[in-house]
C-alpha cells in the first residue's frame, strides 16, 4: 500500500494547496507531533478526528492538536480544493517567548473547536487570504520571509482563536456526527487495545453481526475497525516511545501488535517515520 503524506515530519512548518477533480480518500489515518490547520476551499469532505467524525463544507476550518488521529474521506465523487498547514510548537517559540501571557495553542486541541464552520463569508475570505499569503512564502528562506511567515502564522492563530470563541458564544454546532453503538465500541477499544481484538469478537460482545458492525463503523468514522484499532495502538506506542526506553519489540507487544514487523509498517504508515526515527526525532525536538 502506498501512503500519501500531507505533511513533512522532518520540518517544523509545512503548507500546501491541493485541487482534486474527483473524490479522494486518505489511505490511512494520520498522526503527527504538530498542529494542523485545514481549510476547505471548495467541495465537501468527511473528517475523522480522534473518536469523532465531522462534515466539512467549503469555507470551513478544521483544527487539530498535537498527536490527534485524523483522516479525511470523500462525500461522493466530487471535486474539492483545500489548504493544509502543519507546524510545531517549537516553530513559534521566539514569538511566544515575547508574549508569555498569550496562549497560542491550546484551543487547537479542544474538541468543540475541531470544526470551525459558523463563520461569515467575509471571515472565510480573510482566513483564506492569510493562508494564501503563507503559501506565497513557500521556498523563500530569507530572514525577512521567515519573519513574515512566523508573524503571519501567529496572527492567524489569534484570529482563529477568536473565531472559535465567537462560535461558542453564538452556540454554533460542533458538527460532530455520532452513533451510540460506535461510541460504546470506541470506549471498549480504548480499554482493551493491548489485547487481541477481532471484528467477530467485538461484534459478538455487542450482540451485532460482524457485517453490520463493519458497515456501521465505516459509515460513522470513515475508518475500518482495523484502522481505528491500529490508530489507538499507535497513539499508545508513541507515548511509550516518548516516555520509556523500552525496545521497539516490547512497545509493539505492549500495544497489541502481533508482530514487530507489522507494528513497524503500521507505525510508519501513520506517522511517516519508523519507530526508531520517531524516537530520534522526539529526542531532538525536546532537547
N, C-alpha and C positions, 0 to 999 in steps of 0.2 A: 504494500500500500504506500502511495506517495503522499507525503504530508505537505501542505502549503502553510507557510507561516506569515502572519500579518504583523510581525514584529521582528526585531533583531536582538536576540538575547544578550549579545556581547556589547551593545551600546546602551547609553543611558537616555537617548532620545531618538525616536523614530516616528515618521509620519508618512502616510501615503494616501493617494486617492485611487480608487478602483471603480471603473464603469463596466457593468456587465450587460450583455444583450439578452441574456436568458437567466433562468433560475440557477442558483448555486448553493450547495450545502457543504459546510465545512466537514472534512472527513473525520475529524476527531475533536474532542474538547481541547481547550487552551488553558494553560496555567502559566503565569509568569510573575516574576518578582517586581512588577511595575504596575503603575496605574494605567488605566486606558480610558480614552475619550473616543466615542464612536458617534459620528454624525451621519444620519441618513439624508442624503441629498434628494434622491428620487426613488420611488418604489416603496416596497414594504418588506420587512423581514420578521422572522420569529427569532427571539433572542433568549437563550438559556443562560442564567447566571446562578451559580450555587444550586439551590434546590427550587428555583423559580423560573417560570417562562414568561416572556413579555412579547406583545405585538408592537413592533417599531415601525411607525409610518414616516413618510417624508417630513423633514423638519424636526424630528425628534432627536434627542441626545441620549446616549447610553453611557453611564458612568460605572466603572469597575475598579474595585480596590485591589491592593496587592494580593497575589496568590488566591484570587477568586476564580473558580472554574467557570468557563464561559464557552459558548458555541453559538453560531448563527445558522439558520436554515431558511429556505425559500418559503414564500407564501404563493404557491403557483409558479408557473414558468415565465415570470415577467422580468423585464429589465430592471436594474437597480443601480444606484450610484452611492458611494459612501466615502467618507474620510475617516481614517483610523489614526489615532495618536497614542503612542506609548511613551512613558517617561518614568524614570526612577525618582525616588525621594531625594537621592543624593544630587541629582542634576540641578536642583534648585537650592542647594544648601547655602550658597552665597547670598541669594535673595532672601531666604527665610531667616538667615542669621541677622540681617538688617532689621527684620520685623518679627522678633521673637514672640510678640504678643498676638500675632495673627496665625490662626490655624488654617493652612492652605490645603490640607489633605483629607482630614477625617470624614468630611461629608461625602467623599467619593465612595466610601465603603458601606455607607448606611443603606439598608435595603429599600427604604422608602424613597431614596434618591436614584436608584438604578435607572429608572426611565424618567427622563425629563421631557414631558410631552405637552404640558399645559402652558405653552408659551406662544406669544403673538408672532405673526409673520415678520414684523419688524425686529423682534428679538432673535428669531431664527436667522434672519439675514445678517444680523450683527455677529452672531456666533460663527456662522459660515464664513463671513468676511475675515474674522480673526484667524480661522483655520487656513484659509486661502493665503493669508499673509505668511503664516508659518510654512506652508508648502513652498512659497516663493523663495524662502531662505534655504531650501534644501541644497546641499552641496557647497554652500558658501561658508567657508571656515575662518573668515577674518575675525579678529576680536570684536569689531563693531557689529558684525552679523550675529555673532554668538551672544553678544549683549542684548541685541534686539530680540533674538529668539527666546532668551530666558525671561526678559521682561514681558514679552507678549504672552508667553505661557503662564506666567504668574498672574497677569491681568485677566487672562481667560479663566483661570481657576476662580478668581474672586467674582467674576461675572456669573459663572455657573453656580457658585455657592449661593449667591444672592437669588438667582432664579429658582434654585431648589427651595430656599426659604419662602419665596413668594408662592410657589406651588403648594407647599404645605399649608400656608396661611389661608389660601383660597380653597383648601380641601380637595385639591386635584387628585384624581385616581392614580394609584401607583402602577397600574397596567398589568398587574400580576395575574396570570392565568393559573387557576388552582384546581386540584381534584383531591377529594378527601382520601380516597384509597391510595393514590400516589403519594400523598403526604405521609401516610402511615408507613408505606413501604420504604420511603426515603429515611424515615426515622429508624426503622428496623435495620437498614443497611448501615447507617451511621454507628449503630451499636455493635454490629456483627461483621464488619468488613474484613476483619482478620481471619474469619472462619471461611470454610468452603461454602460458597453461595452459588446456587444454580437457579435458572428460570423455573424449573419444575418444583424445586424445593420451596422457593419463595411463594409461588402460586399456590401450592398446597397449604402453606401456613395461613394464607389469607383467603382460602376457600374460593379461589377463582381458577379458571383454566389457564394454562401457560400461554395459549394463543391470545386470550383476552388480555392477560397481563402485558404481553409483548406489545400489542396494539395500543392499549391504554397508556402505557408508559411512554411510548414513542410519540403519541399524539400530544401528551401533556408536556413533555420536556424536550422534544426534538432529539433525544438520545435513546439509543437502545439500552436495555437494562445492563448489559455487559459494559457499555461505555460509561454509564453512570457509576457502576461499582468501581471500575478502574479509576475514575476521577476521584472518588472518595479515597481510594487506596493511595493514589499518587500524592494527594494532599498530605495524608498521614506520613508517607515516605519522605516528602520534603521536610516535614517537621523533624523527623528522626535524623535525616542527613544534616540538617542545620544545627541541631542541638546535641547530637551524640557523635561519638567516634565509631559507632557500630559499622561493621563491614557491610558492603553492598548486599552480599548474600543474606546477612542477618536482617537487614532492612526489608528485603524482599519477603522473607519468611514472616516477619512480624506484621506485615501489611496484607497478607493473604494471597500473595502470588505463589503459584505452584512451582515455578522455576525462576532462577535468577535471570536466565536469558529472556524469558517473557517479560519480566519486570524491566529489564534494560530497554527492551524495544518499546514498551508502552510508555515508559518514562520519557524517552527521547521524542516519541510522537507527541506527547503532551506539552513538553517544555522546550523542545529544540536543543536540549543538551543531554548528554549521557549523565548517569548518576554521579560519576567521578568529576565530570566537567562542572556539574551543578555545585558540588561541594567546593571545588576550587573557586568558582565564581562567587559563591556566597561568602567564602572567607575573604575574598578580595574586597567586596563592597562593604564588609563590616570591619575592616582594619581601622 
